[in-house]
Every structure is written in C-alpha cells, then in structure tokens.
C-alpha cells in the first residue's frame, strides 16, 4: 500500500497559493487589460478576410556577428573582409556560395555551419536583408561624426537595442511593441477572443505587448498553466480539487471576485489551448536533437496546426535563442549557434510544407546589433548595422536586399574601423512585414513613428520589396 506523506492544511494552502500566485500564467496569459480588448470599439479595427497569416520572430539575443553569417566570397571583396576581420575571418574556401537572382557583380556566401540555409536560399524560400539597424533618420558617416543627426538611445546597449528592435521606437523607451500594436488592430479577426493571438515561447516580452493585447506565454511542451493543476498524483489531485473550489466560489469582495474571475478565465484559456494542441500528433519531419530553437518552433508549428480548432486567422509568435554576445571564443561559439539556427530553420520550413501553410507563415530574424568588424583579440564587441534573414513562401527569396557594405577598414560607412552605420532602417524592415500581415499603410506611422523618414506610406509600393503582397 502506498504511504502518503502528511501535509498540514496550512502548508497545503500555502503551496497551492504559491503555485497560483507565482506562475507565469498571470504575467503572460490573459489578464484584465487583455480581457478589456473584447469590449473595444471595433470600428477602428481592421476587418479583412479569413485567410490565415502568421509572423514568427526569431530573436538572436546578444548580438549576432552577422558579417560572419553572410560573407563576401569573391576575391576582391573577400580580401577586404579578411584584412578587416583578421584572425576572425572564415577561410574563403569554406564559405558556402549563394547565387542571388539579382547581382551587383560581387559574390557572397554563408558561414560553413549553414548548409541547409544555403539550400533554402537557393530554392527561393529564404532571403537576406543587409546592413539593417535601428535609425531615427538617414545617417551618413559625416553626419554621425559631426553630430548633426539624431542617433538611437543607448546605441551599444543590449537592453536598449533589444527594446528598440521590439518597439520600432529608437528615440524613446516604451513598454509596448510593434507586434503588440499590430495585434491591437487585427485581434478582432480571430473568432477566439479568450486567447491572445500573440504567443511567446520565451515568456513576457515587449515586442508582443500592445495597448490591449498581452502575449500568451507557453513552453516547449505547451501551456504553462498552474503548477500541478490537473496533473495526476495524490497531492496534485488534492491541489486541483482545492483550486477548483476557490475558482468556483463567489466572493462578496468585488476585488477578490474580479481577481478570481481573471484567474479562472486564464485557466480556462490554458485548458482550451492545451486540449487543442494535444490533438496534433508529431510531424513526419524529424525534429533535430538537442536543439532548443527547433523545440520552440515545433510548438509554434503545433499551434499553427491547431489554428482552426482555436479560431485563429492571424497570429504572431516570438521565439528566442540567446548567447550571441561573443566577446571571446567567437569562431567556435558562433559556429555552434549558427549550426543550431541552420537546423531549426530547415526543420520549421519542412514542417510548414508538411502542413501546407508555407505561403502563410513568414519567419524573420532580429538581433540587438551586429558586432565590430575588427577583432578584440579573440572575439568582437557591440556594433550597429548587421544582416537579417527572412524565410517563407511569401518571401521573394534568393535575393540579398538592402546594400551590402564595403567592409574595408576605411569604408564610407565604417566608424572607427569597427562599426557600420546601417543603410536600411529597421523601421522599413518591420513595416514591410506589417504590410504583408494586413496592416494598412495609413496605420504604419502609428506603429512606427519615424517611418516617414525612410518610406512614403502613400507610394503604393512596399518599402523594400522582399515580401510578395499578392
């Protein structure tokens, strides 16, 4: 016979309340603010057809050394690269050549850890955007050195630059993101108003937080939920029964009742979400082993596969892979990180094809900043403009968008021989993704206050052209 350990009533209630009070559920699932979104005046919201679209933001947290990701390979440009990068240069013969549809005569390639990304590019499913970064207004080297243009707050700060990539507001610090602002506009398209359309695999974040919408945080295995709630085992069964009693009770205190109702609504959403994804079996595409980014994208895929059950026409996802701050041991550590990204992108693209939603899902990268072109000895330090990737059936792939800079030490965009001034504003990058998602051009300046410095919102052409708007 199983012997149950005695638990005092005080300890039981304390443990239950701790689980109830400290779970991520209440900071990232539906709260009173998010619930109020259903009572908004829908006259200001976008109402379009029921076609499904999803954006998947891949955050490379810490600052990707992206000029060792997308690399010059032709002799002249490679020699400039190798001279500048010195002991951090990838050997020319190891660079995986890519062949863009449009060429300026230079030859480019990828880090040797990215053979699958090379194939995704060559097949037209992936593109790169070169020398993109946070900008308030167009800036030349002369303007920067003479201090006649505004530059982003905390330019080389991890916290500031991560925030600016997530908010689209490089001249201010705010706690609402451009993904959240978009969700405020389009959430009404979804028939399910109990679960946020913004789903995060890495907890609460600024990118997905709007004025009405907050991110719904899940784990690599699904809903986070209340610790132990609904699970088997004697103690968890007792805990579940007690919490059910608490949630079913009516309190005379209106604040207690409101708090209880918020918790109950959040828990109901948690159970609804988990029930939907539990119906999705594993995919035929093989999941890479020991790859946390792929594990996150697997849960994104399961959520997408549950879209009809859950009632979603629009969704925005946030996944993150950290440890890109390579001040030391760059060559080894960066190679390992790019290999993880390479496997994860290949896996996710194959699953999207398996689900027949490749044209409906666009995956894109963001990072704090690029790294210094010159070596600090065995690594690189914080810089500015860098390279990003976009993947999906709606991406006009096999192209390098933007302007890949001259990497020579005395280049026109090179400050102190180390830091490149971006030639493409992050605003333009984000705005193009927003337009594809269904945001009217007339709303772009609300989401990105500085967009008019880089793009004419009345032009009827996309800012950069990397998305198929049809």
HUKA-V624761 format. One record per helix or strand. SS is the DSSP state (helix for helix, strand for strand). FROM is the first residue (numbers start at 1). LEN is the number of residues. If there is no record, write none. Layout:
SS_FROM_LEN ; SS_FROM_LEN
//
This chain:
helix_9_14 ; helix_25_4 ; helix_32_8 ; helix_42_3 ; strand_53_8 ; helix_66_3 ; strand_70_3 ; helix_75_14 ; helix_92_3 ; strand_96_3 ; strand_108_3 ; helix_115_8 ; strand_126_8 ; helix_141_6 ; helix_158_10 ; helix_178_12 ; strand_198_3 ; strand_216_4 ; strand_222_2 ; helix_234_15 ; helix_254_24 ; helix_292_14 ; helix_307_4 ; strand_314_8 ; helix_330_25 ; helix_358_3 ; strand_361_7 ; strand_371_1 ; strand_382_1 ; strand_386_6 ; strand_395_1 ; strand_400_3 ; strand_414_2 ; strand_419_2 ; strand_424_2 ; helix_426_12 ; helix_441_7 ; helix_451_3 ; strand_467_1
//
